[in-house]
C-alpha cells in the first residue's frame, strides 16, 4: 500500500522509518566525510614536506606514525558515537520527504533534528579542544543536518539501492539520501529520474 500523499500545494509527501541497526547508510556517509577530510590533511602535510625539501623516508614515516593512530582513533570514536546515537533514537531514524517537479527535500523529524544538533555541538567542541579536523568536520556536518534539499536541475547523479529502499540524489558536492517503501520505490525513482535532465542514473 502506498504511503505517499499529496498536500495542499501539490507536493508528494511521505515519511520513512529506517532501522539503523540494519541500515548503516548514515554512518557510512559520516565515515566518507571523515576520510575525505583526513586525505585532504595528509595531502596538505605531504605538500608542506615537499615544499620544505624535507621529503625523505624518515620524515614520511614520522608523519604516518602521527596521522594513522589519530585516524584510527577518530574512526573508533565515530563508531562508538554512532552506536550511542542509535540507542538514543530507539534504533529508528524518522524522516519526512517532500517532492515536487522542482526538487526533493529530506527532513529529519524533530527528535532526530535535536539529537543532530546536540551531537554536532559536542563534536565541534571536542574537535576544537583537541584540534582534530576530523571531528570538527563531522560536527559541522551533523549540527547543520536540519534538512537537505536537492534541486532537480542541478542533480548530476542518481543511484538506486533497492536493497536498502534508498535512492542517492547527488550534486557534485551534495549527497541526498532519499528513502521510499518498496510499494512506492519505483514511482519515486522514476519521478526523480524524469525530472533530472543532467543526471546519470545507475543501480547499486
N, C-alpha and C positions, 0 to 999 in steps of 0.2 A: 504493500500500500504506500502510495506517495506521501511524503511528509512536507512537500513543497506547497506553499500557499502564495497568493498574490495580494499585496497590500493595497491601500487606497491610492498609492502613487504608481501602481502598475509594476512594482518591483517583485521579483520572485524572492521569497523569504523561507528559510528553513533553519532548524537547529540540528546540531550533531553532537553526540555524546561519545567521546573516544576513551576506550580503555587504555590507560597509559602504561599498564603493566605488559601488555602485548604489543602495543604500537608505540615505537620509540622515535618517531619522526621528529618531534620537537627536540628531543635530546640530541639526535644526530645533527640537526641544524645548528644548535649551540656549539657542538663539537667542531663543526666545519668552520664556524666563525673564529673559535679559539685557534684552530690550526692555521687559518689564514693569517691571523694576527702574528702568531709566532714565526711563521715562514717569512713574513714581511720583516719582522725584527731581526731574524737571522740574516736575511739578505742585506739589511742596512749595516749590521755589525761586520759582516764579511766585507762589505764595501769600504767601511772605515779601515779595516785591517789592510786591504789592498792599497787604499789611497795613502796610508801612512807608511807604506813599503815595509810592513812587518808581516808580510804573508809568508809564513813558513809552517812546517808541520807542528812545531812546538806550540805556537800561538793558536793554531786551529784546534789542537787537542784541548788546550786550556779553555777556549771558547765553548767547545762542545761539552766539557765537563761542567760548565756553569749552566748552559741552556737546557741540556737534556734532563737533568734532575728536576729543574723548575717546571719544565714542560710536563713531565710525568706527574709531578705533584698537583699541578693545576687540573690535569685530566682526572686524577683521583678525587680531588676536591669537588670538581664539577659533577662527577658521578654520585658522590655522597649527597650533594645538594639536591640533585635531581630526584634521588630516592626519597628525601625528606619532602620535596615539593609534591611528589605523587601522594605520599601519605597525607599531607595537609589538605589535598583536594579530594581525599577519599578514593583515589585511584582513577578518577574520571575527569576528563577535561571537557568542559561545556563551551560550545562556540555557536555563534549565530552567523548566518551568511545572508547578504542582501545583494541581489544581482539584477541589473537591467542591461539595456543594449549598449551602455557606455562603459560598464565595468562591474567588478565584483568586490565586495567588502567583507573582510574576515574580522569578526568582532567577538573577542572573548567575553563571556558573561561576567557580571560584576565581581563575583567571588574570585575568579581567575585573574581579573584585572588588578584587584587589590593585592593578591599574592605576588603578581608580577612586579608591582611597584615596590613591595617590601623586599623581595629577593634582589631586585635590581639595585636598590639603595644600599643594601648590605654588601653586595658585590663591589659596588663603586667605592664604598668606604674602605673595605679590606684591600682592594686594588690600589687605592690612593696611599694607604698607610704602608703597604709593602712594596709600592712602586712596581706593581705587577700589571703589565699592559694587557695580559690575557683576561684577568678578572675585570679590569676597567672596561674592556671592550664588551665582555659578556654583560656587565652591569648596565652599560649604556643601552645595549640591545633589549634586554629583558625589561628594564624600567620604562621603556618607551613603547612596549608592546601593548598599546591600548587597542589599536585596530590597524589592519593593513588593507589598503585599497589598491587594486590593480585596474588601471585604465586600459581597456582592451586595445586601443590604438597604439599603445606603447609596448605591448607584450611581444616578446621575441621567441619565447619557447613555452610549449605546453607538453607536459609528460604525464601520462596516465599510469597510475599504480593501483590497479583494481584490487589487488590482494589486501590493501590497507584502506580501501574506499577513498583514495587520495588522488587529487589532480594538482600537479605543480603548475602554477601560473607565474612565469618568470619574466622580469625585465633583465637588462644587463646586470644591474646591481641590486635588484629587489626580488625576493623569493616569497611567494604567497602560497600557502598550503590550503587547498580547498577540499573539504570532505563532503561526501554525499552517500546516503544509504544505497545499497545495491539496486533497489527499485527505481531510484532517481539518477543513478550514476550516468547512464548513457545520455539522458536528457541534458544534464549539467555539462558533461564533456562536449557534446555536440553543439550546445548553445555557445559555450565559450570558444570553441574552435571556429565556429561560423562567424563570430564577431571579432576575431583577431587576425586581420589580414596579413600581418607581418610574421606571424608565429609559425615555427616549425613544430609539428605535432608528432609525438613519439609515444611508445608504450614501454614501461619498465619491465 
